[in-house]
Amino acid sequence: MCRVLLDRAVRRGRFPTGILAVNLLGCLLAGVVAGAEPGPLAADLLAVGLLGGFTTASTLAVDVLQLEADGDRRGAVLDLALNLGPGVLLAALGLAAGRALL
């Protein structure tokens, strides 16, 4: 439900800004969980359960394909690049932040 609410609050026009925001926030939070090393059960509950249900690779894939089908190849490539590149950077920042919490 949080994913849908954030998507609706952030999405503007045809570009999937809401899902981009969801995925980038999820990358940051997953990095924090991994860096904080809360233990295997807590990590699974938070990273796999909560954040796995929050972020969405399947919606990203459909959004990219829909942009391509609509003739917006530039938008499709931009969406994919903005999800992956900054997502890895945010996960790294989250990992450092999580380790700093220890």
MOPAC internal coordinates of N, CA, C and O (Angstrom, degrees):
PM7 1SCF
backbone

  N    0.0000 0     0.00 0     0.00 0    0    0    0
  C    1.4322 1     0.00 0     0.00 0    1    0    0
  C    1.5381 1   110.99 1     0.00 0    2    1    0
  O    1.2310 1   120.68 1   143.09 1    3    2    1
  N    1.3372 1   116.31 1   -36.91 1    3    2    1
  C    1.4709 1   119.66 1   179.09 1    5    3    2
  C    1.5281 1   110.64 1   -61.60 1    6    5    3
  O    1.2310 1   120.55 1   141.77 1    7    6    5
  N    1.3235 1   116.56 1   -38.23 1    7    6    5
  C    1.4659 1   120.34 1   179.48 1    9    7    6
  C    1.5164 1   110.30 1   -62.11 1   10    9    7
  O    1.2310 1   120.06 1   134.28 1   11   10    9
  N    1.3022 1   117.49 1   -45.72 1   11   10    9
  C    1.4582 1   121.55 1  -178.86 1   13   11   10
  C    1.5269 1   110.57 1   -64.54 1   14   13   11
  O    1.2310 1   120.35 1   136.44 1   15   14   13
  N    1.3209 1   116.93 1   -43.56 1   15   14   13
  C    1.4615 1   120.45 1  -179.45 1   17   15   14
  C    1.5252 1   111.73 1   -63.61 1   18   17   15
  O    1.2310 1   120.20 1   135.69 1   19   18   17
  N    1.3315 1   117.22 1   -44.31 1   19   18   17
  C    1.4582 1   120.33 1   178.70 1   21   19   18
  C    1.5263 1   110.58 1   -66.48 1   22   21   19
  O    1.2310 1   120.41 1   138.38 1   23   22   21
  N    1.3208 1   116.82 1   -41.62 1   23   22   21
  C    1.4645 1   120.87 1   178.76 1   25   23   22
  C    1.5213 1   110.22 1   -58.39 1   26   25   23
  O    1.2310 1   120.41 1   132.99 1   27   26   25
  N    1.3136 1   116.81 1   -47.01 1   27   26   25
  C    1.4655 1   120.53 1  -178.81 1   29   27   26
  C    1.5243 1   112.42 1   -67.53 1   30   29   27
  O    1.2310 1   120.39 1   146.44 1   31   30   29
  N    1.3174 1   116.87 1   -33.56 1   31   30   29
  C    1.4644 1   120.62 1  -179.11 1   33   31   30
  C    1.5233 1   111.94 1   -72.67 1   34   33   31
  O    1.2310 1   120.08 1   149.46 1   35   34   33
  N    1.3268 1   117.45 1   -30.54 1   35   34   33
  C    1.4630 1   121.28 1  -172.19 1   37   35   34
  C    1.5234 1   112.69 1  -102.44 1   38   37   35
  O    1.2310 1   119.32 1   149.45 1   39   38   37
  N    1.3105 1   118.91 1   -30.55 1   39   38   37
  C    1.4706 1   122.07 1  -174.07 1   41   39   38
  C    1.5196 1   111.10 1   -60.85 1   42   41   39
  O    1.2310 1   121.64 1   -48.28 1   43   42   41
  N    1.3220 1   114.48 1   131.72 1   43   42   41
  C    1.4564 1   122.07 1   176.04 1   45   43   42
  C    1.5226 1   108.03 1  -134.49 1   46   45   43
  O    1.2310 1   120.24 1   -56.52 1   47   46   45
  N    1.2910 1   117.15 1   123.48 1   47   46   45
  C    1.4594 1   120.77 1   177.96 1   49   47   46
  C    1.5180 1   112.18 1    69.93 1   50   49   47
  O    1.2310 1   121.27 1    27.90 1   51   50   49
  N    1.3175 1   115.17 1  -152.10 1   51   50   49
  C    1.4639 1   120.89 1  -174.74 1   53   51   50
  C    1.5199 1   113.48 1   -86.24 1   54   53   51
  O    1.2310 1   119.92 1   157.41 1   55   54   53
  N    1.3449 1   117.76 1   -22.59 1   55   54   53
  C    1.4623 1   119.40 1  -178.75 1   57   55   54
  C    1.5277 1   108.84 1   -74.72 1   58   57   55
  O    1.2310 1   120.10 1   -46.69 1   59   58   57
  N    1.3484 1   117.41 1   133.31 1   59   58   57
  C    1.4720 1   121.78 1  -174.49 1   61   59   58
  C    1.5328 1   113.91 1   -77.02 1   62   61   59
  O    1.2310 1   120.66 1  -117.31 1   63   62   61
  N    1.3352 1   116.35 1    62.69 1   63   62   61
  C    1.4639 1   120.81 1  -179.55 1   65   63   62
  C    1.5248 1   112.68 1   -64.30 1   66   65   63
  O    1.2310 1   120.20 1   149.15 1   67   66   65
  N    1.3166 1   117.23 1   -30.85 1   67   66   65
  C    1.4607 1   120.01 1  -179.48 1   69   67   66
  C    1.5127 1   112.41 1   -65.49 1   70   69   67
  O    1.2310 1   120.04 1   133.08 1   71   70   69
  N    1.3257 1   117.53 1   -46.92 1   71   70   69
  C    1.4603 1   121.23 1   179.27 1   73   71   70
  C    1.5201 1   110.16 1   -68.19 1   74   73   71
  O    1.2310 1   120.26 1   145.87 1   75   74   73
  N    1.3283 1   117.10 1   -34.13 1   75   74   73
  C    1.4638 1   120.41 1   174.51 1   77   75   74
  C    1.5279 1   109.56 1   -60.18 1   78   77   75
  O    1.2310 1   119.89 1   133.57 1   79   78   77
  N    1.3140 1   117.81 1   -46.43 1   79   78   77
  C    1.4686 1   121.44 1   179.15 1   81   79   78
  C    1.5248 1   111.06 1   -62.08 1   82   81   79
  O    1.2310 1   120.42 1   137.39 1   83   82   81
  N    1.3160 1   116.79 1   -42.61 1   83   82   81
  C    1.4685 1   121.67 1   178.65 1   85   83   82
  C    1.5237 1   110.15 1   -59.71 1   86   85   83
  O    1.2310 1   120.56 1   129.79 1   87   86   85
  N    1.3215 1   116.53 1   -50.21 1   87   86   85
  C    1.4653 1   120.12 1  -176.09 1   89   87   86
  C    1.5240 1   112.10 1   -66.79 1   90   89   87
  O    1.2310 1   119.98 1   141.00 1   91   90   89
  N    1.3345 1   117.64 1   -39.00 1   91   90   89
  C    1.4659 1   119.50 1   179.73 1   93   91   90
  C    1.5296 1   111.24 1   -68.69 1   94   93   91
  O    1.2310 1   120.28 1   138.15 1   95   94   93
  N    1.3195 1   117.06 1   -41.85 1   95   94   93
  C    1.4658 1   119.93 1   176.34 1   97   95   94
  C    1.5266 1   110.19 1   -62.73 1   98   97   95
  O    1.2310 1   120.40 1   138.78 1   99   98   97
  N    1.3211 1   116.84 1   -41.22 1   99   98   97
  C    1.4650 1   121.03 1   178.10 1  101   99   98
  C    1.5203 1   112.29 1   -62.13 1  102  101   99
  O    1.2310 1   120.09 1   141.11 1  103  102  101
  N    1.3326 1   117.43 1   -38.89 1  103  102  101
  C    1.4697 1   121.03 1   177.50 1  105  103  102
  C    1.5241 1   110.68 1   -62.88 1  106  105  103
  O    1.2310 1   120.73 1   134.82 1  107  106  105
  N    1.3247 1   116.20 1   -45.18 1  107  106  105
  C    1.4622 1   120.64 1   178.93 1  109  107  106
  C    1.5335 1   110.76 1   -61.08 1  110  109  107
  O    1.2310 1   120.53 1   131.93 1  111  110  109
  N    1.3117 1   116.59 1   -48.07 1  111  110  109
  C    1.4676 1   120.24 1  -178.04 1  113  111  110
  C    1.5283 1   112.41 1   -67.51 1  114  113  111
  O    1.2310 1   120.03 1   143.86 1  115  114  113
  N    1.3305 1   117.54 1   -36.14 1  115  114  113
  C    1.4674 1   120.24 1   176.68 1  117  115  114
  C    1.5222 1   110.11 1   -64.32 1  118  117  115
  O    1.2310 1   120.28 1   141.80 1  119  118  117
  N    1.3276 1   117.07 1   -38.20 1  119  118  117
  C    1.4601 1   120.48 1   175.91 1  121  119  118
  C    1.5159 1   111.61 1   -63.06 1  122  121  119
  O    1.2310 1   120.30 1   138.03 1  123  122  121
  N    1.3244 1   117.04 1   -41.97 1  123  122  121
  C    1.4663 1   120.63 1   178.35 1  125  123  122
  C    1.5259 1   110.27 1   -61.55 1  126  125  123
  O    1.2310 1   120.23 1   134.72 1  127  126  125
  N    1.3238 1   117.17 1   -45.28 1  127  126  125
  C    1.4733 1   121.10 1   179.23 1  129  127  126
  C    1.5199 1   110.18 1   -60.67 1  130  129  127
  O    1.2310 1   120.27 1   133.10 1  131  130  129
  N    1.3268 1   117.09 1   -46.90 1  131  130  129
  C    1.4656 1   120.51 1  -179.25 1  133  131  130
  C    1.5255 1   111.28 1   -63.14 1  134  133  131
  O    1.2310 1   120.61 1   139.43 1  135  134  133
  N    1.3178 1   116.45 1   -40.57 1  135  134  133
  C    1.4640 1   120.06 1  -178.86 1  137  135  134
  C    1.5183 1   112.98 1   -70.84 1  138  137  135
  O    1.2310 1   120.69 1   146.13 1  139  138  137
  N    1.3229 1   116.29 1   -33.87 1  139  138  137
  C    1.4644 1   120.11 1  -178.84 1  141  139  138
  C    1.5283 1   112.57 1   -76.16 1  142  141  139
  O    1.2310 1   120.45 1   163.77 1  143  142  141
  N    1.3261 1   116.75 1   -16.23 1  143  142  141
  C    1.4673 1   122.50 1   178.75 1  145  143  142
  C    1.5323 1   112.16 1    46.32 1  146  145  143
  O    1.2310 1   120.17 1  -114.85 1  147  146  145
  N    1.3370 1   117.28 1    65.15 1  147  146  145
  C    1.4614 1   119.60 1  -175.83 1  149  147  146
  C    1.5271 1   114.53 1   -74.84 1  150  149  147
  O    1.2310 1   119.82 1  -179.93 1  151  150  149
  N    1.3066 1   117.95 1     0.07 1  151  150  149
  C    1.4599 1   122.01 1  -175.54 1  153  151  150
  C    1.5149 1   109.22 1   106.10 1  154  153  151
  O    1.2310 1   120.65 1   -23.71 1  155  154  153
  N    1.3397 1   116.37 1   156.29 1  155  154  153
  C    1.4654 1   119.36 1  -171.99 1  157  155  154
  C    1.5294 1   114.28 1   -60.27 1  158  157  155
  O    1.2310 1   119.55 1   136.52 1  159  158  157
  N    1.3187 1   118.47 1   -43.48 1  159  158  157
  C    1.4687 1   120.25 1  -177.31 1  161  159  158
  C    1.5248 1   110.51 1   -68.12 1  162  161  159
  O    1.2310 1   120.34 1   132.58 1  163  162  161
  N    1.3159 1   116.95 1   -47.42 1  163  162  161
  C    1.4621 1   120.31 1   179.69 1  165  163  162
  C    1.5255 1   110.93 1   -63.96 1  166  165  163
  O    1.2310 1   120.30 1   140.24 1  167  166  165
  N    1.3251 1   117.04 1   -39.76 1  167  166  165
  C    1.4674 1   120.31 1   178.80 1  169  167  166
  C    1.5205 1   110.23 1   -62.79 1  170  169  167
  O    1.2310 1   120.03 1   136.71 1  171  170  169
  N    1.3211 1   117.56 1   -43.29 1  171  170  169
  C    1.4633 1   120.89 1   178.22 1  173  171  170
  C    1.5259 1   111.23 1   -63.48 1  174  173  171
  O    1.2310 1   120.57 1   135.81 1  175  174  173
  N    1.3136 1   116.51 1   -44.19 1  175  174  173
  C    1.4643 1   120.07 1  -179.48 1  177  175  174
  C    1.5271 1   111.31 1   -63.72 1  178  177  175
  O    1.2310 1   120.51 1   136.87 1  179  178  177
  N    1.3205 1   116.62 1   -43.13 1  179  178  177
  C    1.4612 1   120.44 1  -177.48 1  181  179  178
  C    1.5278 1   112.71 1   -78.24 1  182  181  179
  O    1.2310 1   120.67 1   125.41 1  183  182  181
  N    1.3304 1   116.33 1   -54.59 1  183  182  181
  C    1.4680 1   120.47 1  -173.46 1  185  183  182
  C    1.5263 1   112.24 1   -74.99 1  186  185  183
  O    1.2310 1   120.53 1   131.06 1  187  186  185
  N    1.3180 1   116.59 1   -48.94 1  187  186  185
  C    1.4578 1   119.49 1  -176.70 1  189  187  186
  C    1.5256 1   110.81 1   -81.19 1  190  189  187
  O    1.2310 1   120.60 1   131.84 1  191  190  189
  N    1.3161 1   116.46 1   -48.16 1  191  190  189
  C    1.4577 1   120.19 1  -176.61 1  193  191  190
  C    1.5124 1   113.72 1   -72.95 1  194  193  191
  O    1.2310 1   120.63 1   111.77 1  195  194  193
  N    1.3170 1   116.40 1   -68.23 1  195  194  193
  C    1.4635 1   121.05 1  -175.10 1  197  195  194
  C    1.5264 1   112.17 1   -66.91 1  198  197  195
  O    1.2310 1   120.33 1   124.05 1  199  198  197
  N    1.3246 1   116.97 1   -55.95 1  199  198  197
  C    1.4664 1   119.83 1  -176.58 1  201  199  198
  C    1.5211 1   112.36 1   -73.72 1  202  201  199
  O    1.2310 1   120.33 1   149.76 1  203  202  201
  N    1.3364 1   116.97 1   -30.24 1  203  202  201
  C    1.4603 1   120.01 1   175.80 1  205  203  202
  C    1.5205 1   111.78 1   -65.02 1  206  205  203
  O    1.2310 1   120.78 1   146.66 1  207  206  205
  N    1.3346 1   116.11 1   -33.34 1  207  206  205
  C    1.4549 1   120.36 1   176.23 1  209  207  206
  C    1.5232 1   112.84 1   -80.53 1  210  209  207
  O    1.2310 1   120.63 1   158.34 1  211  210  209
  N    1.3209 1   116.41 1   -21.66 1  211  210  209
  C    1.4609 1   121.54 1  -178.92 1  213  211  210
  C    1.5205 1   111.04 1   -81.70 1  214  213  211
  O    1.2310 1   120.32 1   129.94 1  215  214  213
  N    1.3335 1   117.00 1   -50.06 1  215  214  213
  C    1.4677 1   120.87 1  -178.65 1  217  215  214
  C    1.5159 1   109.66 1   -81.24 1  218  217  215
  O    1.2310 1   120.70 1   -12.37 1  219  218  217
  N    1.3187 1   116.27 1   167.63 1  219  218  217
  C    1.4533 1   118.05 1  -174.89 1  221  219  218
  C    1.5240 1   113.14 1  -154.09 1  222  221  219
  O    1.2310 1   121.30 1   -70.18 1  223  222  221
  N    1.3048 1   115.11 1   109.82 1  223  222  221
  C    1.4631 1   120.11 1   174.39 1  225  223  222
  C    1.5260 1   110.37 1   -78.34 1  226  225  223
  O    1.2310 1   120.34 1   147.04 1  227  226  225
  N    1.3200 1   116.96 1   -32.96 1  227  226  225
  C    1.4622 1   119.88 1  -177.82 1  229  227  226
  C    1.5270 1   111.46 1   -67.19 1  230  229  227
  O    1.2310 1   119.81 1   138.35 1  231  230  229
  N    1.3283 1   117.96 1   -41.65 1  231  230  229
  C    1.4609 1   119.86 1   178.14 1  233  231  230
  C    1.5173 1   110.44 1   -67.60 1  234  233  231
  O    1.2310 1   120.33 1   142.58 1  235  234  233
  N    1.3245 1   116.98 1   -37.42 1  235  234  233
  C    1.4625 1   120.41 1   175.10 1  237  235  234
  C    1.5277 1   109.98 1   -57.46 1  238  237  235
  O    1.2310 1   120.52 1   131.82 1  239  238  237
  N    1.3132 1   116.62 1   -48.18 1  239  238  237
  C    1.4631 1   120.63 1  -178.85 1  241  239  238
  C    1.5291 1   111.49 1   -60.23 1  242  241  239
  O    1.2310 1   120.43 1   135.32 1  243  242  241
  N    1.3185 1   116.79 1   -44.68 1  243  242  241
  C    1.4626 1   120.79 1  -179.81 1  245  243  242
  C    1.5309 1   110.21 1   -66.68 1  246  245  243
  O    1.2310 1   120.25 1   138.77 1  247  246  245
  N    1.3283 1   117.13 1   -41.23 1  247  246  245
  C    1.4695 1   120.03 1   178.24 1  249  247  246
  C    1.5266 1   111.11 1   -60.09 1  250  249  247
  O    1.2310 1   120.30 1   135.26 1  251  250  249
  N    1.3254 1   117.04 1   -44.74 1  251  250  249
  C    1.4677 1   121.21 1   179.66 1  253  251  250
  C    1.5328 1   109.80 1   -61.88 1  254  253  251
  O    1.2310 1   120.62 1   134.20 1  255  254  253
  N    1.3197 1   116.42 1   -45.80 1  255  254  253
  C    1.4676 1   119.85 1   179.68 1  257  255  254
  C    1.5253 1   112.17 1   -65.68 1  258  257  255
  O    1.2310 1   120.19 1   143.94 1  259  258  257
  N    1.3307 1   117.24 1   -36.06 1  259  258  257
  C    1.4666 1   120.50 1   179.13 1  261  259  258
  C    1.5264 1   111.01 1   -68.47 1  262  261  259
  O    1.2310 1   120.46 1   139.11 1  263  262  261
  N    1.3208 1   116.72 1   -40.89 1  263  262  261
  C    1.4597 1   119.55 1   176.08 1  265  263  262
  C    1.5312 1   110.53 1   -60.64 1  266  265  263
  O    1.2310 1   120.95 1   137.08 1  267  266  265
  N    1.3245 1   115.78 1   -42.92 1  267  266  265
  C    1.4722 1   120.59 1   178.23 1  269  267  266
  C    1.5313 1   110.35 1   -62.70 1  270  269  267
  O    1.2310 1   120.28 1   135.02 1  271  270  269
  N    1.3173 1   117.07 1   -44.98 1  271  270  269
  C    1.4708 1   121.38 1  -179.57 1  273  271  270
  C    1.5244 1   111.38 1   -63.84 1  274  273  271
  O    1.2310 1   120.45 1   149.10 1  275  274  273
  N    1.3202 1   116.75 1   -30.90 1  275  274  273
  C    1.4596 1   121.35 1   178.55 1  277  275  274
  C    1.5301 1   112.13 1   -81.38 1  278  277  275
  O    1.2310 1   120.59 1  -177.53 1  279  278  277
  N    1.3354 1   116.47 1     2.47 1  279  278  277
  C    1.4581 1   120.72 1   178.37 1  281  279  278
  C    1.5206 1   114.04 1    85.66 1  282  281  279
  O    1.2310 1   120.39 1  -168.61 1  283  282  281
  N    1.3158 1   116.86 1    11.39 1  283  282  281
  C    1.4672 1   121.11 1  -179.04 1  285  283  282
  C    1.5285 1   109.59 1  -102.95 1  286  285  283
  O    1.2310 1   120.99 1  -110.88 1  287  286  285
  N    1.3186 1   115.71 1    69.12 1  287  286  285
  C    1.4717 1   120.50 1  -178.92 1  289  287  286
  C    1.5272 1   110.98 1   -62.42 1  290  289  287
  O    1.2310 1   120.30 1   140.32 1  291  290  289
  N    1.3159 1   117.04 1   -39.68 1  291  290  289
  C    1.4624 1   120.64 1   178.57 1  293  291  290
  C    1.5339 1   110.30 1   -61.16 1  294  293  291
  O    1.2310 1   120.33 1   135.69 1  295  294  293
  N    1.3183 1   116.97 1   -44.31 1  295  294  293
  C    1.4581 1   121.16 1   177.99 1  297  295  294
  C    1.5167 1   112.05 1   -63.05 1  298  297  295
  O    1.2310 1   120.47 1   141.40 1  299  298  297
  N    1.3408 1   116.71 1   -38.60 1  299  298  297
  C    1.4640 1   120.69 1   179.14 1  301  299  298
  C    1.5213 1   111.22 1   -63.57 1  302  301  299
  O    1.2310 1   120.69 1   134.14 1  303  302  301
  N    1.3116 1   116.28 1   -45.86 1  303  302  301
  C    1.4720 1   120.92 1   179.09 1  305  303  302
  C    1.5289 1   110.27 1   -66.36 1  306  305  303
  O    1.2310 1   120.50 1   138.49 1  307  306  305
  N    1.3192 1   116.65 1   -41.51 1  307  306  305
  C    1.4649 1   121.11 1   179.17 1  309  307  306
  C    1.5314 1   110.90 1   -62.60 1  310  309  307
  O    1.2310 1   120.32 1   135.80 1  311  310  309
  N    1.3186 1   116.99 1   -44.20 1  311  310  309
  C    1.4658 1   120.97 1   179.25 1  313  311  310
  C    1.5285 1   110.66 1   -59.98 1  314  313  311
  O    1.2310 1   120.74 1   132.60 1  315  314  313
  N    1.3087 1   116.18 1   -47.40 1  315  314  313
  C    1.4624 1   120.52 1   179.63 1  317  315  314
  C    1.5308 1   110.80 1   -62.78 1  318  317  315
  O    1.2310 1   120.29 1   134.04 1  319  318  317
  N    1.3199 1   117.06 1   -45.96 1  319  318  317
  C    1.4693 1   120.79 1  -178.71 1  321  319  318
  C    1.5282 1   111.85 1   -65.15 1  322  321  319
  O    1.2310 1   120.04 1   140.17 1  323  322  321
  N    1.3282 1   117.53 1   -39.83 1  323  322  321
  C    1.4632 1   120.75 1  -179.31 1  325  323  322
  C    1.5252 1   112.66 1   -70.53 1  326  325  323
  O    1.2310 1   120.06 1   152.40 1  327  326  325
  N    1.3147 1   117.50 1   -27.60 1  327  326  325
  C    1.4572 1   120.51 1   176.49 1  329  327  326
  C    1.5199 1   111.22 1   -76.56 1  330  329  327
  O    1.2310 1   120.15 1   139.43 1  331  330  329
  N    1.3245 1   117.33 1   -40.57 1  331  330  329
  C    1.4665 1   120.39 1  -173.77 1  333  331  330
  C    1.5243 1   113.86 1   -83.69 1  334  333  331
  O    1.2310 1   119.90 1   125.94 1  335  334  333
  N    1.3229 1   117.79 1   -54.06 1  335  334  333
  C    1.4612 1   120.57 1  -176.21 1  337  335  334
  C    1.5211 1   113.18 1   -60.33 1  338  337  335
  O    1.2310 1   120.19 1   117.11 1  339  338  337
  N    1.3262 1   117.25 1   -62.89 1  339  338  337
  C    1.4663 1   118.82 1   178.42 1  341  339  338
  C    1.5292 1   112.81 1   -62.59 1  342  341  339
  O    1.2310 1   120.27 1   151.45 1  343  342  341
  N    1.3296 1   117.09 1   -28.55 1  343  342  341
  C    1.4631 1   119.64 1   178.26 1  345  343  342
  C    1.5145 1   112.16 1   -61.82 1  346  345  343
  O    1.2310 1   120.52 1   137.68 1  347  346  345
  N    1.3187 1   116.61 1   -42.32 1  347  346  345
  C    1.4654 1   120.46 1   177.93 1  349  347  346
  C    1.5290 1   110.02 1   -67.41 1  350  349  347
  O    1.2310 1   120.37 1   138.97 1  351  350  349
  N    1.3183 1   116.89 1   -41.03 1  351  350  349
  C    1.4676 1   119.94 1   178.37 1  353  351  350
  C    1.5296 1   111.72 1   -63.60 1  354  353  351
  O    1.2310 1   120.39 1   137.82 1  355  354  353
  N    1.3245 1   116.85 1   -42.18 1  355  354  353
  C    1.4622 1   120.14 1   178.38 1  357  355  354
  C    1.5218 1   111.73 1   -67.00 1  358  357  355
  O    1.2310 1   120.26 1   143.60 1  359  358  357
  N    1.3167 1   117.10 1   -36.40 1  359  358  357
  C    1.4694 1   119.77 1   176.07 1  361  359  358
  C    1.5291 1   110.00 1   -63.07 1  362  361  359
  O    1.2310 1   120.47 1   140.12 1  363  362  361
  N    1.3285 1   116.71 1   -39.88 1  363  362  361
  C    1.4728 1   120.42 1   178.14 1  365  363  362
  C    1.5310 1   111.06 1   -65.45 1  366  365  363
  O    1.2310 1   120.55 1   138.55 1  367  366  365
  N    1.3295 1   116.56 1   -41.45 1  367  366  365
  C    1.4651 1   119.79 1   176.66 1  369  367  366
  C    1.5294 1   110.59 1   -63.72 1  370  369  367
  O    1.2310 1   120.65 1   138.17 1  371  370  369
  N    1.3142 1   116.36 1   -41.83 1  371  370  369
  C    1.4538 1   120.78 1   178.18 1  373  371  370
  C    1.5202 1   111.69 1   -63.30 1  374  373  371
  O    1.2310 1   120.69 1   139.20 1  375  374  373
  N    1.3135 1   116.29 1   -40.80 1  375  374  373
  C    1.4722 1   121.01 1   177.80 1  377  375  374
  C    1.5240 1   110.32 1   -60.33 1  378  377  375
  O    1.2310 1   120.49 1   134.50 1  379  378  377
  N    1.3236 1   116.67 1   -45.50 1  379  378  377
  C    1.4687 1   120.20 1   178.11 1  381  379  378
  C    1.5255 1   110.85 1   -63.67 1  382  381  379
  O    1.2310 1   120.47 1   138.75 1  383  382  381
  N    1.3119 1   116.70 1   -41.25 1  383  382  381
  C    1.4662 1   120.32 1   179.01 1  385  383  382
  C    1.5308 1   111.21 1   -65.02 1  386  385  383
  O    1.2310 1   121.02 1   138.15 1  387  386  385
  N    1.3287 1   115.65 1   -41.85 1  387  386  385
  C    1.4639 1   119.33 1   178.28 1  389  387  386
  C    1.5100 1   112.50 1   -63.04 1  390  389  387
  O    1.2310 1   120.75 1   139.85 1  391  390  389
  N    1.3314 1   116.16 1   -40.15 1  391  390  389
  C    1.4705 1   119.99 1   177.77 1  393  391  390
  C    1.5244 1   111.00 1   -66.45 1  394  393  391
  O    1.2310 1   120.56 1   145.59 1  395  394  393
  N    1.3299 1   116.53 1   -34.41 1  395  394  393
  C    1.4607 1   120.98 1   179.18 1  397  395  394
  C    1.5284 1   111.44 1   -67.40 1  398  397  395
  O    1.2310 1   120.69 1   155.03 1  399  398  397
  N    1.3253 1   116.29 1   -24.97 1  399  398  397
  C    1.4675 1   120.77 1   178.61 1  401  399  398
  C    1.5216 1   112.59 1   -70.63 1  402  401  399
  O    1.2310 1   121.39 1   159.24 1  403  402  401
  N    1.3447 1   114.94 1   -20.76 1  403  402  401
  C    1.4751 1   118.31 1  -177.07 1  405  403  402
  C    1.4810 1   111.62 1   -70.27 1  406  405  403
  O    1.2310 1   120.10 1   180.00 1  407  406  405

